Amino acid sequence: MEQQNIDLIMGIGPTVQFAADVSKTIRVGTIKQIKEVAAIYNSGIYRIKPAVSVAKEEESETMVSNWVEILNMICIDGFTREEFDNSIPELMESAVDRFLYGQ
């Protein structure tokens, strides 16, 4: 069996660079995992830049916590708030889009 097929069966997806010093392997989600991530993603959170720059402080903190939770769920090694603060927003959003929509 090819390594790619083994990784797929084990739920191991591509490695994504979120910043110069933040690199994570993304899960290949099961239906259950995709539904769990989608529930948070569709709960009314903004994209990352508006969440940290436009939203009111309390609302912003809730949205950032939701983004960190989503990233923690889709990354095999987890994802911390510190890593979130040091990562590029577009790369984080792209990883979530890939997990949810296969893009």
Secondary structure, 3 states (H helix, E strand, C coil): CCHHHHHHHHCEEEEEEEECCEEEEEECCCHHHHHHHHHHHCCCCCCHHHHHHCCCHHHHHHHHHHHHHHHHHHECCCCCHHHHHHCCHHHHHHHHHHHHHCC
